Amino acid sequence: MPALPAPDSMDAAPAAASAGPAFSPLYRQIKALLVKSLNSGEWKPGELIPSEQELAVRFGVSQGTVRKAIDEMAMENLLTRRQGRGTFVATHTEQNIQYRFLRLAPDKGPASGMARHFMDCRRMRAPAEVARALELKPGDSVLQIHRTLSRMGRAVVLDEIWLPATPFKGLTAERLAQYAGPMYGLFETEFGVRMIRAEEKIRAVAADARTAEILQVAVGAPLLNVERLSHTYHDKPVELRRGWYDTSTHYYRNELN
């Protein structure tokens, strides 16, 4: 990859001024190039990336600029620093990352993973609201997945998951059930799709008949409805998830920094 052009010192200030709000600090430009390499698969999840010195030579910038870009990417869980070993591409298969998006914790006892049961995985035409959320064309093919998450033998979460069909060709309920790790780990290792960030909408709802039967609660019982839109590199939406949570023995936990 070519080094970034070094602007003449006499022209740098006017160029920045003319760029106005579109001006991007140099470390952000390096970050964009690193994200591009991640997205292209140059460095896969779990792999060691080149050292700061090597990247500085590659891009023609100082190590401090590279370090600042990497620091920001580490804060965003794109990269993981390991003392004495280097910097690695973050992966959902790591123990400290795999449950990053699971916010439900039990009232009693330690928080841990929950047992999964995949009810179905069907291919269909995208409903209008799903197409809008995933930035698809009306009628594009999508996958609809239903699953439950259980603790102590009792289902506490019902998930309805929508995925664009093209990146997840060959995904079935059987394949989901056979994968031992977290679902996002399967997405990145088998399909090359890594979830980077998610935004959620949370509201209180009453259980309808179908949801009540699956979660073994009374019809009309209060549930927490969590709608999540997950994005991969370049802020592209790749998953719409609607979850119904029984919080009678659990609570939704979030940390704000």
C-alpha positions, 0 to 999 in steps of 0.5 A: 500500500503506498505511503500517504503523500506528505503535503508541503508545509506551505500548503498544509494549512490552506488545504486544511482550512479549505477542507473545512468540516471534512478535514480528517486528522492524520491518525484518523486517515491511518485508522481508515486504512487499517479498517480497510485492511481488516474489511478486505481480510488482509488480517483475519480475526485473531491474527497478529497485525504488523508492529507499529514500526512496520505500519509507520514505515508502510504508511510513511508516518510516525509511530505515534500517529500509528499508535493513536490510530491503534489505541482508538481501534482498541477502544472500539474493540476492533483490535486487541493489545496483548502485553508482550505479544503485540496487537491482534484483530479482535474476535468474538471467539475470545472469552472476554468479547464473545458475550459483549452484546449479551446484556441480560444477567440473573438476579442471583448468581454469576452472569454466564452464557445461556443454552441456545435452541434454534427453532428455525432458519428460513429464507424469504423476501425481506419485509419492507421494514427489514429491508429498510433497516438492513439497507436492502432493496425491497424484495431482496432475500433475507434469512429469518432465524428464531431461537431461545436462550435458556438458563436452568432449563427455562427459556428467558429470551426469544430472539427473531434475527434477520440477516441479508441472505447473500453474505450468509449463503449456506447458513442453516439451523443445523449449522447454527446448532452445531457451532459450539461458540457464540453465533457472532463467532460463527459469522466471522469464522465461517462467513467473514462477517464481523459485528463491530457495533450495535445500536438498540431500542428498548421498550416494555411490552406485553407478551402475546400468545405465541411469545407467552407460550415459548417463554412460559409466562402468562399472556400479557405478562411484562417483557423487555423488548430489545431491537438491535441493529448490528453493523460491520466495517464501514458502518454497514448494517448486517443484522436486525435482531428483535428480542423478548426478555423475561426479566422476572428473574433477570435484569438488563445490565449496561455499562456507561463510560 
